[in-house]
Amino acid sequence: MSLKSKIYKTLRIWNDVDAVRKNRIGRRIGRRVAGKATGRAMRRIFK
């Protein structure tokens, strides 16, 4: 695993913890699911 991917993984976890603290975890999960769905759709379009 490269340094860049370790940093991104750490920040993703950090942001999850922050969202839980601020009671915004639902929003974060929704955005993450929407982003993954959009990425998959774009991949199918530009295959």
Residue pairs with C-beta under 8 A, 6 or more apart in sequence:
15 28
16 25
16 28
19 25
19 27
19 28
